[in-house]
Amino acid sequence: MPLDRIDIALLETLQKNGRISNAALAERVGLSQSACSRRLDNLEKAGVITGYHARLSNEALGHRITVIVHVSLSGQFEKTLSEFEAAIKRCPNVVSCHLMSGDYDYILRVAARDLEDYERIHKEWLTGMPHVIKINSSFALREVVDRTGTGIQPDMA
């Protein structure tokens, strides 16, 4: 879907404030409220906007440790990947999971209360995942950047 300057302004505004009212959003980008609403509907139907979310603080929820986990599987057959992915989706502490190229098959971001909690997650969840042959865990010392959105380029379509 080609994006014009108004679509980009809508998306940039929503990335900064997903709770903005339609009236305020329309005013900010120079549209009527009905035109703004139609544009948002079109962006949602096209899959450009995939949802609206509350951003929660892991620390405020008691998860003070972020662990980056590299996982190697026994192979990359479709059945192997789909069984692992179905299992990892059930682990409530996995914040994100990415299929990778390179030395490891997956990279996970895991939220844990403390080291003992991560040990529990490791024992009860990660080592029991189907087809896992190697796990490498790294503990984040400090978060530097964690964006909810990306820069939007006018020529992206």
PyMOL commands that place a pseudoatom at each C-alpha (Angstrom):
pseudoatom trace, name=CA, resn=MET, resi=1, chain=A, elem=C, hetatm=0, pos=[0.000, 0.000, 0.000]
pseudoatom trace, name=CA, resn=PRO, resi=2, chain=A, elem=C, hetatm=0, pos=[1.537, 3.325, -1.015]
pseudoatom trace, name=CA, resn=LEU, resi=3, chain=A, elem=C, hetatm=0, pos=[1.750, 5.762, 1.890]
pseudoatom trace, name=CA, resn=ASP, resi=4, chain=A, elem=C, hetatm=0, pos=[1.345, 9.476, 1.364]
pseudoatom trace, name=CA, resn=ARG, resi=5, chain=A, elem=C, hetatm=0, pos=[2.457, 12.234, 3.730]
pseudoatom trace, name=CA, resn=ILE, resi=6, chain=A, elem=C, hetatm=0, pos=[-0.849, 12.159, 5.642]
pseudoatom trace, name=CA, resn=ASP, resi=7, chain=A, elem=C, hetatm=0, pos=[-0.650, 8.373, 6.186]
pseudoatom trace, name=CA, resn=ILE, resi=8, chain=A, elem=C, hetatm=0, pos=[2.897, 8.806, 7.446]
pseudoatom trace, name=CA, resn=ALA, resi=9, chain=A, elem=C, hetatm=0, pos=[1.834, 11.601, 9.791]
pseudoatom trace, name=CA, resn=LEU, resi=10, chain=A, elem=C, hetatm=0, pos=[-0.993, 9.397, 11.120]
pseudoatom trace, name=CA, resn=LEU, resi=11, chain=A, elem=C, hetatm=0, pos=[1.351, 6.462, 11.707]
pseudoatom trace, name=CA, resn=GLU, resi=12, chain=A, elem=C, hetatm=0, pos=[4.076, 8.541, 13.335]
pseudoatom trace, name=CA, resn=THR, resi=13, chain=A, elem=C, hetatm=0, pos=[1.545, 10.144, 15.670]
pseudoatom trace, name=CA, resn=LEU, resi=14, chain=A, elem=C, hetatm=0, pos=[-0.006, 6.794, 16.609]
pseudoatom trace, name=CA, resn=GLN, resi=15, chain=A, elem=C, hetatm=0, pos=[3.429, 5.284, 17.299]
pseudoatom trace, name=CA, resn=LYS, resi=16, chain=A, elem=C, hetatm=0, pos=[4.038, 8.039, 19.840]
pseudoatom trace, name=CA, resn=ASN, resi=17, chain=A, elem=C, hetatm=0, pos=[0.530, 8.055, 21.317]
pseudoatom trace, name=CA, resn=GLY, resi=18, chain=A, elem=C, hetatm=0, pos=[-1.797, 5.149, 20.511]
pseudoatom trace, name=CA, resn=ARG, resi=19, chain=A, elem=C, hetatm=0, pos=[-4.446, 6.582, 22.848]
pseudoatom trace, name=CA, resn=ILE, resi=20, chain=A, elem=C, hetatm=0, pos=[-4.872, 9.863, 20.993]
pseudoatom trace, name=CA, resn=SER, resi=21, chain=A, elem=C, hetatm=0, pos=[-8.513, 10.615, 20.189]
pseudoatom trace, name=CA, resn=ASN, resi=22, chain=A, elem=C, hetatm=0, pos=[-9.674, 10.575, 16.593]
pseudoatom trace, name=CA, resn=ALA, resi=23, chain=A, elem=C, hetatm=0, pos=[-10.538, 14.281, 16.917]
pseudoatom trace, name=CA, resn=ALA, resi=24, chain=A, elem=C, hetatm=0, pos=[-7.030, 15.201, 18.119]
pseudoatom trace, name=CA, resn=LEU, resi=25, chain=A, elem=C, hetatm=0, pos=[-5.407, 12.953, 15.523]
pseudoatom trace, name=CA, resn=ALA, resi=26, chain=A, elem=C, hetatm=0, pos=[-7.486, 14.465, 12.726]
pseudoatom trace, name=CA, resn=GLU, resi=27, chain=A, elem=C, hetatm=0, pos=[-6.590, 17.976, 13.850]
pseudoatom trace, name=CA, resn=ARG, resi=28, chain=A, elem=C, hetatm=0, pos=[-2.885, 17.128, 14.087]
pseudoatom trace, name=CA, resn=VAL, resi=29, chain=A, elem=C, hetatm=0, pos=[-2.710, 15.799, 10.503]
pseudoatom trace, name=CA, resn=GLY, resi=30, chain=A, elem=C, hetatm=0, pos=[-5.132, 18.317, 8.980]
pseudoatom trace, name=CA, resn=LEU, resi=31, chain=A, elem=C, hetatm=0, pos=[-8.115, 16.070, 8.198]
pseudoatom trace, name=CA, resn=SER, resi=32, chain=A, elem=C, hetatm=0, pos=[-11.769, 15.983, 9.135]
pseudoatom trace, name=CA, resn=GLN, resi=33, chain=A, elem=C, hetatm=0, pos=[-12.631, 13.374, 11.761]
pseudoatom trace, name=CA, resn=SER, resi=34, chain=A, elem=C, hetatm=0, pos=[-14.490, 11.223, 9.233]
pseudoatom trace, name=CA, resn=ALA, resi=35, chain=A, elem=C, hetatm=0, pos=[-11.612, 11.327, 6.726]
pseudoatom trace, name=CA, resn=CYS, resi=36, chain=A, elem=C, hetatm=0, pos=[-9.168, 10.463, 9.517]
pseudoatom trace, name=CA, resn=SER, resi=37, chain=A, elem=C, hetatm=0, pos=[-11.314, 7.531, 10.576]
pseudoatom trace, name=CA, resn=ARG, resi=38, chain=A, elem=C, hetatm=0, pos=[-11.539, 6.250, 6.977]
pseudoatom trace, name=CA, resn=ARG, resi=39, chain=A, elem=C, hetatm=0, pos=[-7.757, 6.475, 6.579]
pseudoatom trace, name=CA, resn=LEU, resi=40, chain=A, elem=C, hetatm=0, pos=[-7.207, 4.531, 9.791]
pseudoatom trace, name=CA, resn=ASP, resi=41, chain=A, elem=C, hetatm=0, pos=[-9.676, 1.867, 8.651]
pseudoatom trace, name=CA, resn=ASN, resi=42, chain=A, elem=C, hetatm=0, pos=[-7.814, 1.565, 5.331]
pseudoatom trace, name=CA, resn=LEU, resi=43, chain=A, elem=C, hetatm=0, pos=[-4.434, 1.296, 7.094]
pseudoatom trace, name=CA, resn=GLU, resi=44, chain=A, elem=C, hetatm=0, pos=[-5.838, -1.418, 9.379]
pseudoatom trace, name=CA, resn=LYS, resi=45, chain=A, elem=C, hetatm=0, pos=[-7.434, -3.358, 6.488]
pseudoatom trace, name=CA, resn=ALA, resi=46, chain=A, elem=C, hetatm=0, pos=[-4.169, -3.162, 4.525]
pseudoatom trace, name=CA, resn=GLY, resi=47, chain=A, elem=C, hetatm=0, pos=[-2.290, -4.618, 7.503]
pseudoatom trace, name=CA, resn=VAL, resi=48, chain=A, elem=C, hetatm=0, pos=[-0.142, -1.524, 8.033]
pseudoatom trace, name=CA, resn=ILE, resi=49, chain=A, elem=C, hetatm=0, pos=[-1.658, -1.085, 11.500]
pseudoatom trace, name=CA, resn=THR, resi=50, chain=A, elem=C, hetatm=0, pos=[-1.808, -4.490, 13.171]
pseudoatom trace, name=CA, resn=GLY, resi=51, chain=A, elem=C, hetatm=0, pos=[-3.110, -3.497, 16.596]
pseudoatom trace, name=CA, resn=TYR, resi=52, chain=A, elem=C, hetatm=0, pos=[-3.066, -1.085, 19.517]
pseudoatom trace, name=CA, resn=HIS, resi=53, chain=A, elem=C, hetatm=0, pos=[-1.273, -2.034, 22.714]
pseudoatom trace, name=CA, resn=ALA, resi=54, chain=A, elem=C, hetatm=0, pos=[-0.485, -0.852, 26.196]
pseudoatom trace, name=CA, resn=ARG, resi=55, chain=A, elem=C, hetatm=0, pos=[3.259, -0.761, 26.847]
pseudoatom trace, name=CA, resn=LEU, resi=56, chain=A, elem=C, hetatm=0, pos=[3.906, -2.388, 30.211]
pseudoatom trace, name=CA, resn=SER, resi=57, chain=A, elem=C, hetatm=0, pos=[6.937, -2.029, 32.436]
pseudoatom trace, name=CA, resn=ASN, resi=58, chain=A, elem=C, hetatm=0, pos=[8.573, -5.397, 33.091]
pseudoatom trace, name=CA, resn=GLU, resi=59, chain=A, elem=C, hetatm=0, pos=[10.292, -3.929, 36.134]
pseudoatom trace, name=CA, resn=ALA, resi=60, chain=A, elem=C, hetatm=0, pos=[7.027, -2.592, 37.599]
pseudoatom trace, name=CA, resn=LEU, resi=61, chain=A, elem=C, hetatm=0, pos=[5.544, -6.066, 37.110]
pseudoatom trace, name=CA, resn=GLY, resi=62, chain=A, elem=C, hetatm=0, pos=[8.430, -7.613, 39.040]
pseudoatom trace, name=CA, resn=HIS, resi=63, chain=A, elem=C, hetatm=0, pos=[10.478, -8.846, 36.054]
pseudoatom trace, name=CA, resn=ARG, resi=64, chain=A, elem=C, hetatm=0, pos=[13.773, -7.104, 36.721]
pseudoatom trace, name=CA, resn=ILE, resi=65, chain=A, elem=C, hetatm=0, pos=[15.932, -9.319, 34.483]
pseudoatom trace, name=CA, resn=THR, resi=66, chain=A, elem=C, hetatm=0, pos=[15.929, -9.550, 30.698]
pseudoatom trace, name=CA, resn=VAL, resi=67, chain=A, elem=C, hetatm=0, pos=[17.610, -12.615, 29.254]
pseudoatom trace, name=CA, resn=ILE, resi=68, chain=A, elem=C, hetatm=0, pos=[18.578, -13.027, 25.606]
pseudoatom trace, name=CA, resn=VAL, resi=69, chain=A, elem=C, hetatm=0, pos=[18.441, -16.725, 24.815]
pseudoatom trace, name=CA, resn=HIS, resi=70, chain=A, elem=C, hetatm=0, pos=[19.949, -18.331, 21.703]
pseudoatom trace, name=CA, resn=VAL, resi=71, chain=A, elem=C, hetatm=0, pos=[18.429, -21.708, 20.861]
pseudoatom trace, name=CA, resn=SER, resi=72, chain=A, elem=C, hetatm=0, pos=[19.677, -24.409, 18.495]
pseudoatom trace, name=CA, resn=LEU, resi=73, chain=A, elem=C, hetatm=0, pos=[17.353, -27.162, 17.304]
pseudoatom trace, name=CA, resn=SER, resi=74, chain=A, elem=C, hetatm=0, pos=[18.126, -30.625, 16.011]
pseudoatom trace, name=CA, resn=GLY, resi=75, chain=A, elem=C, hetatm=0, pos=[17.184, -29.537, 12.487]
pseudoatom trace, name=CA, resn=GLN, resi=76, chain=A, elem=C, hetatm=0, pos=[15.211, -27.031, 10.477]
pseudoatom trace, name=CA, resn=PHE, resi=77, chain=A, elem=C, hetatm=0, pos=[12.552, -29.279, 9.029]
pseudoatom trace, name=CA, resn=GLU, resi=78, chain=A, elem=C, hetatm=0, pos=[9.097, -27.668, 8.877]
pseudoatom trace, name=CA, resn=LYS, resi=79, chain=A, elem=C, hetatm=0, pos=[7.732, -30.093, 11.501]
pseudoatom trace, name=CA, resn=THR, resi=80, chain=A, elem=C, hetatm=0, pos=[10.652, -29.365, 13.847]
pseudoatom trace, name=CA, resn=LEU, resi=81, chain=A, elem=C, hetatm=0, pos=[10.203, -25.608, 13.548]
pseudoatom trace, name=CA, resn=SER, resi=82, chain=A, elem=C, hetatm=0, pos=[6.423, -25.685, 13.925]
pseudoatom trace, name=CA, resn=GLU, resi=83, chain=A, elem=C, hetatm=0, pos=[6.568, -27.944, 17.007]
pseudoatom trace, name=CA, resn=PHE, resi=84, chain=A, elem=C, hetatm=0, pos=[9.130, -25.690, 18.681]
pseudoatom trace, name=CA, resn=GLU, resi=85, chain=A, elem=C, hetatm=0, pos=[7.176, -22.541, 17.790]
pseudoatom trace, name=CA, resn=ALA, resi=86, chain=A, elem=C, hetatm=0, pos=[3.901, -23.960, 19.127]
pseudoatom trace, name=CA, resn=ALA, resi=87, chain=A, elem=C, hetatm=0, pos=[5.629, -24.845, 22.413]
pseudoatom trace, name=CA, resn=ILE, resi=88, chain=A, elem=C, hetatm=0, pos=[7.487, -21.541, 22.837]
pseudoatom trace, name=CA, resn=LYS, resi=89, chain=A, elem=C, hetatm=0, pos=[4.237, -19.583, 22.379]
pseudoatom trace, name=CA, resn=ARG, resi=90, chain=A, elem=C, hetatm=0, pos=[2.940, -21.229, 25.570]
pseudoatom trace, name=CA, resn=CYS, resi=91, chain=A, elem=C, hetatm=0, pos=[5.828, -19.960, 27.725]
pseudoatom trace, name=CA, resn=PRO, resi=92, chain=A, elem=C, hetatm=0, pos=[4.478, -16.829, 29.446]
pseudoatom trace, name=CA, resn=ASN, resi=93, chain=A, elem=C, hetatm=0, pos=[7.927, -15.347, 30.140]
pseudoatom trace, name=CA, resn=VAL, resi=94, chain=A, elem=C, hetatm=0, pos=[8.988, -15.275, 26.489]
pseudoatom trace, name=CA, resn=VAL, resi=95, chain=A, elem=C, hetatm=0, pos=[8.502, -11.674, 25.389]
pseudoatom trace, name=CA, resn=SER, resi=96, chain=A, elem=C, hetatm=0, pos=[9.670, -12.215, 21.803]
pseudoatom trace, name=CA, resn=CYS, resi=97, chain=A, elem=C, hetatm=0, pos=[10.915, -15.073, 19.648]
pseudoatom trace, name=CA, resn=HIS, resi=98, chain=A, elem=C, hetatm=0, pos=[12.591, -14.804, 16.243]
pseudoatom trace, name=CA, resn=LEU, resi=99, chain=A, elem=C, hetatm=0, pos=[13.584, -17.490, 13.742]
pseudoatom trace, name=CA, resn=MET, resi=100, chain=A, elem=C, hetatm=0, pos=[17.132, -16.619, 12.732]
pseudoatom trace, name=CA, resn=SER, resi=101, chain=A, elem=C, hetatm=0, pos=[19.762, -17.294, 10.119]
pseudoatom trace, name=CA, resn=GLY, resi=102, chain=A, elem=C, hetatm=0, pos=[23.291, -17.903, 11.350]
pseudoatom trace, name=CA, resn=ASP, resi=103, chain=A, elem=C, hetatm=0, pos=[24.671, -19.953, 14.226]
pseudoatom trace, name=CA, resn=TYR, resi=104, chain=A, elem=C, hetatm=0, pos=[21.411, -20.290, 16.203]
pseudoatom trace, name=CA, resn=ASP, resi=105, chain=A, elem=C, hetatm=0, pos=[17.922, -21.150, 15.043]
pseudoatom trace, name=CA, resn=TYR, resi=106, chain=A, elem=C, hetatm=0, pos=[16.014, -18.830, 17.380]
pseudoatom trace, name=CA, resn=ILE, resi=107, chain=A, elem=C, hetatm=0, pos=[16.635, -15.821, 19.587]
pseudoatom trace, name=CA, resn=LEU, resi=108, chain=A, elem=C, hetatm=0, pos=[14.297, -15.268, 22.522]
pseudoatom trace, name=CA, resn=ARG, resi=109, chain=A, elem=C, hetatm=0, pos=[13.843, -12.343, 24.872]
pseudoatom trace, name=CA, resn=VAL, resi=110, chain=A, elem=C, hetatm=0, pos=[12.778, -13.624, 28.284]
pseudoatom trace, name=CA, resn=ALA, resi=111, chain=A, elem=C, hetatm=0, pos=[11.540, -11.588, 31.257]
pseudoatom trace, name=CA, resn=ALA, resi=112, chain=A, elem=C, hetatm=0, pos=[12.355, -13.007, 34.705]
pseudoatom trace, name=CA, resn=ARG, resi=113, chain=A, elem=C, hetatm=0, pos=[11.970, -11.768, 38.274]
pseudoatom trace, name=CA, resn=ASP, resi=114, chain=A, elem=C, hetatm=0, pos=[15.517, -12.728, 39.261]
pseudoatom trace, name=CA, resn=LEU, resi=115, chain=A, elem=C, hetatm=0, pos=[18.169, -15.410, 38.644]
pseudoatom trace, name=CA, resn=GLU, resi=116, chain=A, elem=C, hetatm=0, pos=[16.206, -18.057, 40.520]
pseudoatom trace, name=CA, resn=ASP, resi=117, chain=A, elem=C, hetatm=0, pos=[13.147, -17.321, 38.416]
pseudoatom trace, name=CA, resn=TYR, resi=118, chain=A, elem=C, hetatm=0, pos=[15.188, -17.614, 35.214]
pseudoatom trace, name=CA, resn=GLU, resi=119, chain=A, elem=C, hetatm=0, pos=[16.576, -20.934, 36.456]
pseudoatom trace, name=CA, resn=ARG, resi=120, chain=A, elem=C, hetatm=0, pos=[12.974, -22.114, 36.899]
pseudoatom trace, name=CA, resn=ILE, resi=121, chain=A, elem=C, hetatm=0, pos=[12.027, -20.911, 33.394]
pseudoatom trace, name=CA, resn=HIS, resi=122, chain=A, elem=C, hetatm=0, pos=[15.115, -22.633, 31.987]
pseudoatom trace, name=CA, resn=LYS, resi=123, chain=A, elem=C, hetatm=0, pos=[14.363, -25.942, 33.732]
pseudoatom trace, name=CA, resn=GLU, resi=124, chain=A, elem=C, hetatm=0, pos=[10.575, -26.011, 33.402]
pseudoatom trace, name=CA, resn=TRP, resi=125, chain=A, elem=C, hetatm=0, pos=[10.199, -24.508, 29.953]
pseudoatom trace, name=CA, resn=LEU, resi=126, chain=A, elem=C, hetatm=0, pos=[13.250, -24.009, 27.782]
pseudoatom trace, name=CA, resn=THR, resi=127, chain=A, elem=C, hetatm=0, pos=[15.082, -27.304, 28.197]
pseudoatom trace, name=CA, resn=GLY, resi=128, chain=A, elem=C, hetatm=0, pos=[11.807, -29.169, 27.692]
pseudoatom trace, name=CA, resn=MET, resi=129, chain=A, elem=C, hetatm=0, pos=[11.003, -27.551, 24.366]
pseudoatom trace, name=CA, resn=PRO, resi=130, chain=A, elem=C, hetatm=0, pos=[10.819, -30.009, 21.479]
pseudoatom trace, name=CA, resn=HIS, resi=131, chain=A, elem=C, hetatm=0, pos=[13.998, -30.505, 19.416]
pseudoatom trace, name=CA, resn=VAL, resi=132, chain=A, elem=C, hetatm=0, pos=[16.193, -28.171, 21.523]
pseudoatom trace, name=CA, resn=ILE, resi=133, chain=A, elem=C, hetatm=0, pos=[19.826, -29.292, 21.538]
pseudoatom trace, name=CA, resn=LYS, resi=134, chain=A, elem=C, hetatm=0, pos=[21.607, -26.135, 22.760]
pseudoatom trace, name=CA, resn=ILE, resi=135, chain=A, elem=C, hetatm=0, pos=[20.677, -23.067, 24.816]
pseudoatom trace, name=CA, resn=ASN, resi=136, chain=A, elem=C, hetatm=0, pos=[22.942, -20.056, 25.339]
pseudoatom trace, name=CA, resn=SER, resi=137, chain=A, elem=C, hetatm=0, pos=[21.732, -17.388, 27.776]
pseudoatom trace, name=CA, resn=SER, resi=138, chain=A, elem=C, hetatm=0, pos=[23.011, -13.820, 28.099]
pseudoatom trace, name=CA, resn=PHE, resi=139, chain=A, elem=C, hetatm=0, pos=[21.796, -11.428, 30.776]
pseudoatom trace, name=CA, resn=ALA, resi=140, chain=A, elem=C, hetatm=0, pos=[21.061, -7.835, 29.750]
pseudoatom trace, name=CA, resn=LEU, resi=141, chain=A, elem=C, hetatm=0, pos=[22.828, -5.349, 31.998]
pseudoatom trace, name=CA, resn=ARG, resi=142, chain=A, elem=C, hetatm=0, pos=[20.862, -2.290, 30.878]
pseudoatom trace, name=CA, resn=GLU, resi=143, chain=A, elem=C, hetatm=0, pos=[18.267, -1.464, 28.252]
pseudoatom trace, name=CA, resn=VAL, resi=144, chain=A, elem=C, hetatm=0, pos=[19.542, 1.199, 25.888]
pseudoatom trace, name=CA, resn=VAL, resi=145, chain=A, elem=C, hetatm=0, pos=[16.847, 1.228, 23.159]
pseudoatom trace, name=CA, resn=ASP, resi=146, chain=A, elem=C, hetatm=0, pos=[13.480, -0.533, 23.025]
pseudoatom trace, name=CA, resn=ARG, resi=147, chain=A, elem=C, hetatm=0, pos=[11.363, 1.072, 20.349]
pseudoatom trace, name=CA, resn=THR, resi=148, chain=A, elem=C, hetatm=0, pos=[7.735, 0.271, 19.781]
pseudoatom trace, name=CA, resn=GLY, resi=149, chain=A, elem=C, hetatm=0, pos=[7.907, 1.565, 16.220]
pseudoatom trace, name=CA, resn=THR, resi=150, chain=A, elem=C, hetatm=0, pos=[10.255, 2.322, 13.404]
pseudoatom trace, name=CA, resn=GLY, resi=151, chain=A, elem=C, hetatm=0, pos=[10.945, 5.255, 11.164]
pseudoatom trace, name=CA, resn=ILE, resi=152, chain=A, elem=C, hetatm=0, pos=[8.454, 5.473, 8.324]
pseudoatom trace, name=CA, resn=GLN, resi=153, chain=A, elem=C, hetatm=0, pos=[9.804, 6.225, 4.897]
pseudoatom trace, name=CA, resn=PRO, resi=154, chain=A, elem=C, hetatm=0, pos=[7.567, 7.852, 2.275]
pseudoatom trace, name=CA, resn=ASP, resi=155, chain=A, elem=C, hetatm=0, pos=[8.972, 5.633, -0.481]
pseudoatom trace, name=CA, resn=MET, resi=156, chain=A, elem=C, hetatm=0, pos=[8.357, 2.370, 1.393]
pseudoatom trace, name=CA, resn=ALA, resi=157, chain=A, elem=C, hetatm=0, pos=[5.520, 1.278, -0.885]
for i in range(1, 157): cmd.bond("trace and resi %d" % i, "trace and resi %d" % (i + 1))
show_as sticks, trace
zoom trace
